[in-house]
């Protein structure tokens, strides 16, 4: 129930009323100007609350915002509250006067807070000067978004109706500014993501089906793709495990004239020998025990499109003969069938095995090898793509941070550790490693010691300085071992990371001396790019 003070109809009271109205408008204008000219929304809202308190309108003002689940009101800004009181100021919908205002979307007025059960006083002891409490909901197009509340003293210059009106106006100003700030923050985040996307596009120079790379060897691969993909020639993609052979096959399909046709994939090593023939060529009903219906094979499904056969080096000699026939004649029969089926398929094969050596040993048909090896594309291992490692590390770090909702950054020493790692499992290993880093490491800056549980144990041991043998005195100089007989074999000394770096540094210095300080010539002598040698010169603080 609202109390309203009736002002007598006389000139003095009318003048008084006009004075209050003018001060109210002036105060609202001042608050609006402050909100429009700052980015510190919380600080400006609290400053506006202090202005209201200074003019005697209210005390202990607080602004609550409905959480994302729309189940509770959380404190956003307030005055005259300690840190502990701010932490306690959380109201569920319908809880106390504040929660009731949000639930009902109507103002709630408590005339006497000292004898009303809806005044929960979660924020601490009651001020002796406070008599009443008002909670006003903040409304926008999608409903209630929060509540603004205040304690009212006995000597407040306005009645309850006027204070509700004042809080409604001020709350609308606060809520509107807050909504604008959140919209700008969201747009800024979207622009940042867009900027990151375009930066990746720019840095990688070429990007086929998420293949990131700007190294010289990858540029050669991209150039080859653009040249051969539009044709129907058979392509053999070769490279170590984890180098991205399937991505290359996908890029070939999408850059070809068959991009609107089917793209069918099959890993020949993942299926048993007895089922692989059926998977490739299909089978007729009753062809074998479990053949309860006719089934099309991958060659038939890929008609008019592209078929990608991974691990082609693992197929049996019997299947090699049938595969050779389909490459030559573009026809085959299903398992258990006699009908010849024509097909128009562009084949992309891939392997990590040495087919030439298999041909010499009689494990792979020579004529099939030549049929497959029309256009060979050799994917370099990651250890030969030094310039791409940093790009890939940053790409997967951003990807998994977004996926797991964490904020992290790599320190320079941690990044150097990842750059120096040889990545025997190539991109697949790097991808899995970056996901482990994001999952295991805490938010914030990632330090080298945090990678102990991420990189392989053997590499960690190699990266740590080797300690002296237990029997050797700590202060004594190591005594060189006696010369071994000519016939005796000596174990190779353990190479530490420090010794490897020192050898690399000496090699770079010598190459620079040999080439009179010309970095491009020194890089060519060492088998590096100009960018790589420039990075190493800075890393080792080599003076030119």
C-alpha positions in Angstrom: 0.0 0.0 0.0 1.3 3.4 -1.0 1.3 6.5 1.2 0.9 9.8 -0.4 1.3 13.2 1.2 -1.3 15.7 0.1 0.2 19.1 -0.6 -2.2 22.0 0.3 -3.3 24.2 -2.6 -1.4 27.4 -1.7 1.2 29.4 -3.5 4.0 28.5 -1.0 3.5 24.8 -1.4 3.2 25.1 -5.2 6.5 26.9 -5.3 8.0 24.2 -3.1 6.7 21.5 -5.4 8.1 23.2 -8.4 11.5 23.5 -6.8 11.5 19.8 -6.0 10.5 19.0 -9.6 13.2 21.2 -11.0 15.8 19.6 -8.7 14.6 16.2 -9.8 14.9 16.9 -13.5 18.3 18.5 -12.9 19.5 15.4 -11.0 18.2 13.0 -13.7 19.9 15.1 -16.4 23.2 15.0 -14.5 23.0 11.2 -14.1 22.1 10.7 -17.8 25.0 12.9 -18.9 27.4 10.8 -16.8 26.1 7.5 -18.1 26.5 8.7 -21.7 30.1 9.9 -21.3 31.8 6.9 -19.7 32.7 3.2 -20.3 32.9 2.4 -16.6 29.2 1.6 -16.2 29.3 0.1 -12.7 31.3 3.1 -11.4 29.0 5.6 -13.0 25.9 3.9 -11.7 27.3 4.0 -8.2 28.1 7.7 -8.7 24.5 8.3 -9.7 23.3 6.5 -6.6 25.6 8.8 -4.5 24.0 11.8 -6.1 20.5 10.5 -5.1 21.8 10.0 -1.5 23.4 13.4 -1.4 20.0 15.1 -2.3 18.3 13.1 0.5 16.1 10.9 -1.7 17.4 7.5 -0.6 20.0 5.5 1.3 21.8 2.2 0.6 20.8 2.0 -3.0 21.5 -1.3 -4.9 21.0 -2.5 -8.5 20.4 -6.2 -9.0 20.5 -8.0 -12.4 18.7 -11.3 -13.2 21.3 -14.1 -13.8 21.5 -16.0 -17.1 19.3 -18.8 -15.8 16.7 -16.2 -14.7 16.4 -17.8 -11.3 18.2 -15.3 -9.0 19.0 -11.6 -8.7 22.8 -10.9 -8.4 24.2 -7.6 -7.2 25.7 -5.5 -9.9 26.2 -2.1 -8.3 25.6 -0.6 -4.8 26.7 2.1 -2.3 27.3 1.8 1.5 27.9 -1.9 1.4 31.0 -3.8 2.5 32.5 -6.6 0.4 31.0 -9.2 2.7 27.6 -7.6 2.4 27.9 -7.5 -1.4 28.6 -11.2 -1.5 25.5 -12.0 0.7 23.2 -9.9 -1.5 21.7 -12.6 -3.7 17.9 -13.1 -3.9 16.0 -15.9 -5.5 12.8 -15.0 -7.5 10.1 -14.4 -5.0 12.5 -14.2 -2.0 12.0 -11.1 0.1 10.8 -7.7 -1.2 13.5 -7.7 -3.8 12.7 -11.1 -5.2 8.9 -10.3 -5.1 9.4 -7.2 -7.2 11.2 -9.3 -9.9 8.7 -12.1 -9.8 5.6 -9.8 -9.9 7.1 -7.1 -12.2 5.5 -4.6 -9.9 7.1 -2.2 -7.3 7.1 -3.4 -3.7 7.0 -0.8 -0.9 7.6 -1.7 2.8 6.5 1.2 4.9 8.2 -0.1 8.1 11.1 -2.4 7.7 11.3 -3.1 11.5 8.1 -5.2 11.6 7.7 -6.6 8.1 8.8 -10.2 7.3 9.5 -9.5 3.6 12.4 -7.3 4.6 15.2 -10.0 4.9 18.1 -7.6 5.6 20.5 -9.9 3.9 23.0 -7.0 3.5 23.6 -6.5 7.2 22.3 -4.5 10.2 19.5 -2.1 9.7 20.5 1.6 9.7 18.6 3.4 12.5 17.7 6.2 10.2 16.1 3.9 7.6 12.4 3.4 8.0 11.1 2.1 4.6 12.3 0.0 1.7 11.4 0.2 -2.0 12.2 -2.3 -4.7 11.3 -1.4 -8.3 11.6 -3.9 -11.2 13.6 -3.0 -14.3 11.6 -3.8 -17.4 12.7 -4.2 -21.0 11.2 -5.8 -24.1 11.9 -9.3 -23.0 10.5 -8.8 -19.5 12.2 -8.1 -16.1 15.9 -7.9 -16.3 16.6 -6.7 -12.7 15.6 -4.7 -9.7 16.7 -1.3 -8.2 16.1 -1.0 -4.5 16.8 1.6 -1.7 16.2 2.3 1.9 14.2 5.4 2.7 14.8 7.7 5.7 12.0 9.3 7.7 13.0 12.8 6.4 12.9 11.9 2.7 11.7 15.0 0.7 9.4 12.9 -1.6 6.5 10.5 -0.9 6.5 6.9 -1.9 4.8 7.5 -5.2 7.4 10.0 -6.2 10.3 7.8 -5.0 8.9 4.9 -7.0 8.7 7.1 -10.1 12.2 8.4 -9.4 13.7 4.9 -9.1 11.8 3.7 -12.2 13.3 6.5 -14.3 16.8 6.1 -12.8 16.6 2.3 -13.1 15.6 2.6 -16.8 18.6 4.8 -17.4 20.9 2.3 -15.7 19.3 -0.7 -17.4 19.4 0.9 -20.9 23.1 1.8 -20.5 23.9 -1.6 -19.2 22.1 -3.3 -22.1 24.0 -1.0 -24.6 27.3 -1.9 -23.0 26.5 -5.6 -23.2 25.5 -5.4 -26.8 28.8 -3.5 -27.6 30.8 -6.1 -25.7 29.1 -8.9 -27.7 29.7 -7.1 -31.0 33.3 -6.5 -30.0 33.8 -10.2 -29.2 32.3 -11.1 -32.6 34.6 -8.6 -34.3 37.6 -10.0 -32.5 36.7 -13.5 -33.7 36.3 -12.2 -37.2 39.6 -10.4 -37.0 41.2 -13.6 -35.8 39.7 -15.5 -38.7 41.0 -13.0 -41.3 44.4 -12.9 -39.6 44.6 -16.6 -39.9 43.6 -16.4 -43.6 46.3 -13.7 -44.2 49.1 -15.4 -42.3 48.5 -18.9 -43.8 48.5 -17.4 -47.3 46.6 -20.5 -48.5 44.0 -22.4 -46.5 42.4 -25.5 -48.1 39.9 -27.3 -45.9 41.5 -26.0 -42.7 45.0 -26.8 -43.9 47.1 -24.1 -42.2 50.5 -23.5 -43.6 52.8 -20.8 -45.0 56.1 -22.7 -45.2 57.8 -23.2 -48.5 57.0 -26.9 -48.7 53.3 -26.3 -48.0 53.1 -23.6 -50.6 54.4 -26.1 -53.1 51.6 -28.5 -52.0 49.0 -25.8 -52.4 50.3 -24.9 -55.8 50.1 -28.5 -56.9 46.6 -28.8 -55.6 45.4 -25.8 -57.6 47.0 -27.3 -60.7 45.9 -30.9 -60.5 42.6 -30.8 -58.6 40.4 -29.7 -61.6 41.5 -32.8 -63.6 40.3 -36.4 -63.1 43.8 -37.8 -62.7 44.4 -40.3 -59.9 46.3 -38.8 -57.0 48.5 -40.6 -54.5 49.0 -38.6 -51.3 52.0 -39.7 -49.4 53.2 -38.7 -45.9 53.7 -39.8 -42.3 50.9 -40.6 -40.0 49.1 -37.4 -38.8 50.2 -35.1 -41.6 46.6 -34.4 -42.9 46.3 -36.7 -45.9 42.5 -36.8 -45.6 42.3 -33.0 -45.6 44.3 -33.0 -48.9 41.8 -35.5 -50.4 38.9 -33.3 -49.3 40.5 -30.2 -50.8 41.1 -32.1 -54.1 37.4 -33.0 -54.3 36.1 -29.5 -53.4 38.4 -27.9 -56.0 37.5 -30.4 -58.8 34.7 -30.4 -61.3 33.1 -33.2 -59.1 32.6 -31.0 -56.1 28.8 -31.4 -56.4 29.1 -35.2 -56.5 29.6 -37.6 -53.6 32.8 -37.7 -51.6 33.2 -41.2 -50.2 36.0 -42.2 -47.8 37.4 -45.6 -46.6 40.3 -46.5 -44.4 41.6 -49.8 -45.8 43.6 -50.6 -42.7 40.5 -50.2 -40.4 38.5 -53.1 -42.0 39.3 -56.8 -41.9 40.5 -58.5 -45.1 37.3 -60.5 -45.5 35.0 -57.4 -45.3 37.2 -55.0 -47.3 36.2 -56.4 -50.7 32.5 -56.1 -49.8 33.1 -52.5 -48.6 34.8 -51.6 -51.8 32.7 -53.4 -54.4 29.5 -54.2 -52.6 27.8 -57.7 -52.4 24.7 -59.5 -53.7 22.1 -60.9 -51.3 23.3 -64.4 -50.1 26.9 -63.8 -51.2 28.0 -64.9 -47.7 26.5 -65.8 -44.4 25.5 -62.3 -43.2 24.6 -60.9 -46.7 20.9 -60.7 -46.1 20.4 -58.0 -48.7 22.1 -56.5 -51.7 24.5 -53.7 -50.7 26.4 -51.1 -52.8 30.1 -50.7 -52.3 32.1 -47.6 -52.0 33.0 -47.5 -55.7 29.3 -47.6 -56.7 28.4 -45.0 -54.1 31.1 -42.7 -55.3 29.9 -42.7 -58.9 30.2 -39.2 -60.4 32.3 -38.1 -57.4 35.5 -38.8 -55.6 36.6 -41.9 -53.6 39.4 -41.5 -51.0 41.1 -44.8 -50.0 43.4 -44.2 -47.0 46.2 -46.7 -46.2 46.1 -48.1 -49.7 49.4 -50.0 -49.0 47.6 -52.3 -46.6 45.3 -54.1 -49.1 45.9 -57.7 -50.0 47.4 -58.9 -53.3 44.0 -60.3 -54.4 42.3 -57.0 -53.9 45.2 -55.3 -55.6 44.3 -57.2 -58.8 40.6 -56.1 -58.6 41.6 -52.5 -57.8 43.9 -52.5 -60.9 41.0 -53.6 -63.1 38.6 -51.0 -61.9 41.3 -48.3 -62.5 41.9 -49.5 -66.0 38.3 -50.4 -67.1 36.1 -48.4 -64.7 34.0 -51.5 -64.1 33.6 -54.2 -61.5 31.3 -56.9 -60.1 29.8 -57.1 -56.7 30.8 -59.9 -54.4 28.7 -62.9 -55.3 27.4 -61.2 -58.5 28.0 -61.6 -62.2 26.6 -58.4 -63.5 29.3 -55.9 -64.6 28.8 -52.4 -63.1 30.2 -49.3 -64.7 31.4 -46.5 -62.6 32.9 -43.0 -63.1 35.0 -42.4 -60.0 38.0 -40.1 -59.4 40.4 -42.0 -57.0 42.5 -40.3 -54.4 44.7 -42.8 -52.5 46.9 -42.2 -49.5 49.6 -44.1 -47.6 52.4 -43.7 -45.1 54.2 -46.8 -46.4 57.2 -47.0 -48.8 55.4 -48.5 -51.8 58.6 -48.6 -53.9 60.2 -50.9 -51.2 57.0 -53.0 -51.1 57.2 -53.4 -54.9 60.8 -54.6 -54.7 59.7 -57.2 -52.0 56.8 -58.3 -54.1 54.2 -57.1 -51.5 52.6 -54.5 -53.8 51.9 -54.9 -57.5 54.2 -52.7 -59.7 51.5 -52.1 -62.3 49.0 -50.9 -59.6 51.7 -48.6 -58.1 52.1 -46.9 -61.5 48.3 -46.6 -61.9 48.0 -45.0 -58.5 51.1 -42.8 -58.7 49.9 -40.6 -61.6 50.0 -37.4 -59.5 52.1 -37.9 -56.4 51.6 -35.3 -53.6 54.2 -35.6 -50.8 53.1 -34.1 -47.5 56.1 -32.9 -45.4 56.2 -33.9 -41.8 55.7 -31.2 -39.2 59.4 -31.1 -38.2 60.1 -29.8 -41.7 57.4 -27.1 -41.4 59.0 -25.0 -38.7 57.2 -21.8 -39.8 53.8 -23.6 -39.5 54.2 -24.9 -36.0 53.5 -21.6 -34.3 50.5 -21.0 -36.5 49.1 -24.5 -35.6 49.8 -24.1 -31.9 47.9 -20.7 -31.8 45.1 -22.1 -34.0 44.4 -25.1 -31.8 44.9 -23.1 -28.6 42.2 -20.7 -29.6 39.9 -23.5 -30.8 40.1 -25.5 -27.6 39.9 -22.4 -25.4 36.6 -21.5 -27.0 35.4 -25.1 -26.9 36.3 -25.5 -23.1 35.5 -21.9 -22.2 38.9 -21.0 -20.8 41.3 -18.0 -21.2 44.9 -19.0 -21.5 48.1 -17.7 -23.1 51.5 -19.3 -23.8 54.5 -17.8 -22.1 57.5 -17.3 -24.4 59.6 -20.2 -22.9 56.6 -22.5 -23.1 56.0 -21.6 -26.8 59.7 -22.2 -27.5 59.5 -25.6 -25.9 56.6 -26.5 -28.2 58.4 -25.1 -31.2 61.5 -27.1 -30.5 59.6 -30.4 -30.0 60.0 -32.6 -33.1 56.3 -33.7 -33.2 56.8 -37.3 -34.4 53.0 -37.7 -34.6 52.7 -34.6 -36.7 49.6 -32.4 -36.7 47.4 -35.1 -35.1 49.8 -35.2 -32.1 50.0 -31.4 -31.9 46.2 -31.1 -32.0 45.8 -33.7 -29.2 48.6 -32.0 -27.2 47.0 -28.6 -27.4 43.7 -30.0 -26.2 45.4 -31.6 -23.2 47.2 -28.3 -22.4 43.8 -26.5 -22.3 42.2 -29.2 -20.3 45.0 -29.8 -17.7 46.6 -26.4 -17.3 44.9 -23.7 -15.2 43.7 -20.5 -16.7 46.2 -17.7 -17.2 49.7 -17.8 -18.6 51.1 -21.3 -19.4 54.7 -21.8 -18.1 57.1 -24.5 -19.3 56.8 -26.6 -16.1 53.1 -26.9 -16.7 53.9 -29.0 -19.8 55.5 -31.8 -17.8 52.3 -33.9 -18.0 51.7 -33.0 -21.6 54.8 -33.7 -23.6 56.2 -37.3 -23.7 58.3 -38.4 -20.8 61.4 -39.1 -22.9 61.4 -35.6 -24.3 61.0 -34.1 -20.8 64.1 -36.0 -19.7 66.0 -34.8 -22.7 64.9 -31.2 -22.0 66.2 -31.3 -18.5 69.9 -30.8 -17.8 71.6 -34.1 -17.1 72.8 -34.5 -13.5 76.2 -35.9 -12.6 76.6 -39.6 -11.7 76.0 -40.2 -8.0 79.5 -41.5 -7.3 81.2 -38.4 -8.7 82.1 -35.7 -6.1 80.0 -32.5 -6.5 83.0 -30.1 -6.6 85.5 -32.3 -8.4 86.2 -31.9 -12.1 85.1 -34.9 -14.1 88.0 -37.2 -14.9 88.1 -38.2 -18.6 87.8 -42.0 -19.0 90.8 -44.0 -20.1 91.0 -44.6 -23.9 89.1 -47.7 -24.9 90.6 -50.4 -27.1 90.0 -50.0 -30.8 87.6 -53.0 -30.9 85.5 -52.0 -28.0 82.3 -50.0 -28.8 81.7 -46.9 -26.7 78.1 -45.9 -25.9 77.0 -42.6 -27.6 77.0 -39.7 -25.1 73.6 -38.6 -23.9 72.7 -35.3 -25.7 70.9 -32.8 -23.6 68.7 -30.0 -24.9 71.3 -27.5 -23.8 74.1 -29.2 -25.7 71.9 -29.4 -28.8 71.2 -25.7 -28.7 74.8 -24.9 -28.2 75.7 -27.0 -31.3 73.0 -25.3 -33.3 74.2 -21.8 -32.2 77.8 -22.6 -33.2 76.6 -23.9 -36.5 74.7 -20.7 -37.2 77.7 -18.5 -36.2 80.0 -20.5 -38.4 77.6 -20.3 -41.4 77.3 -16.5 -40.9 81.1 -16.2 -40.8 81.4 -18.4 -43.9 78.9 -16.1 -45.8 80.2 -12.8 -44.4 77.1 -12.2 -42.3 74.6 -12.6 -45.2 71.7 -14.3 -43.6 70.0 -15.6 -46.7 73.2 -17.4 -47.8 73.9 -18.7 -44.3 70.3 -20.0 -44.2 70.7 -21.8 -47.5 73.9 -23.4 -46.3 72.1 -24.7 -43.2 69.0 -25.8 -45.0 66.8 -23.1 -43.3 64.6 -20.3 -44.5 65.6 -16.7 -44.0 62.8 -16.4 -41.5 64.0 -19.4 -39.5 67.6 -18.2 -39.3 66.4 -14.7 -38.3 64.4 -16.2 -35.4 67.4 -18.3 -34.3 69.7 -15.3 -34.4 67.4 -13.4 -32.1 66.8 -16.5 -29.9 70.6 -17.0 -29.3 71.4 -13.3 -29.2 74.0 -13.7 -31.9 75.6 -10.4 -32.7 76.1 -9.7 -36.4 
